[in-house]
Amino acid sequence: MGRLRCSRVHNARRDVHRAARTRVRGRDLDQIQMLDLDSKRRLELEAQPLDFEKPGLAQHYCVECAKYYETDTALTSRWRGKVHKRRCRQLKEPAYTIEEAERAAGLGRETRKPVSTTAMLMIRMARCR
């Protein structure tokens, strides 16, 4: 019999830990759609005062990605990238609302009108022919 594999088997646990990490969690799409894409708020975010705590002194901010970049060239190369374009495409779709979630679960209001009894009889007669 061969040797049992004992080393290098912890990678699955590491990947789960990385996926669940919320330390560097960014903003969700619905938060960006509702708050940041407003024209006044967008202008405020793009023209922020100097902040020594943020990357690039808070002068290079991507509103769609909700991220700060070190230089202007890093920001412009981000705008040309595939991930940024995909993010913009996702932001163009309407946000998923609570009402839609309730309707999908079967908890929403019925929007169909009840069928009258005469119409129901006509449908049954048509099926029998």
N, C-alpha and C positions, 0 to 999 in steps of 0.2 A: 504494500500500500504506500501511496505517496504521502507527502507531508500535507497536513491541513493548512489552509491559508489563514494566517493569524494577523498579518499586518496589512496595512493600507485598506481597511474596510470601514473607515469612519467617514467616508466622503458623503454618504447619503445624509447623515445627521448634520454635517456642515452645511449642505445645500438647503436643508429645511430651515436651519437657523438663519441663513442669509436671507431667505425669502420672507421670513416672518419679522425681520428687523424693521423697526419703525423709527430708528434714530434719524435717518436722513430722508424721511418721507416727504415727498413734495405735495403740491396741491392737486386735488382731483379735478377732472375735466369740468364737472358741474360747478365747482367753486370758481374756476377761471371764467366759465361762460357767464355766470351771473354777476360776478363782481369785477373782474379785471378787464374784460373786453368792452366795458362801457367807455365811451369816448373820453369823458373827463378823467376817469380813473386811469385810463391808459396813458394819457398825457402826464399825469402825476408820476406814474411808475417809470416812464421813460426819461423824465427830467427830474431825478431825485437829487437832493443835496448830497454833498460829500459825506460819506460814512466810512470811517476807518476800520470798522469791524467787518464789513462785507467785502467780498472779492471785487477787485477792480474799483474800489472806493464807491461802489454802487452806481457807476456811470454806464455800465454796459449790461442792461437787463433785457431779457427776452420775455415778453408778456405771455406768449403762447405756451412756453415751457415753464414759466415761473422760476427762472434761474438767473443768477448773476454770472458774468464772465469776466475774466481778467483783462482782456484787451478787446479793442474794436474788431481786429482781424479774427479773433476767436468767435465773436458774435456773428460776423458776416459769413464765416465759413459754416457756422451752425445753421444759418438761414438757408444755405445751399444744400444741406444734408438731407438724407432720406428720412431720418427719424423726426426731424423738425417738420418736414412736409407731411408725414403721416399724422403727426400731432395736429397740424392745422386742419387736415381733412377730418379728423375726429371731432374737432371743435365746431366744424360747420354743421354737424348733425345735431338735431335737437336733444336736449338733455332728457334723461330717463326720469320721469316724475313719479311721485308716490302714487298718484292715481293710476298710472299705467301698471305699476307693480301690484296694486290691489286688484285691478281687472285681470291681470295674468293669473293671480291666485284664486280668482273666482269670487272676490269679495266686493267687486264694484257694482254700481247700479246697472240694471238692464236698460239698454237704450232702444230695444226693439219694442214696437207697439204690439199689444196682444191682437191676435187674429180673431175677427168676429166669427160667430158660429156659421153664418151663411157662407162666408168665404171658405171656411173649413169644409163645409158640405160640398161646395163646388170643386175643391181640390180633390176630395175623395172620389167624387163622381168621375172626374177626369182620369184618375188613376185606374178606375175599374174598366174603362172603355178599351 
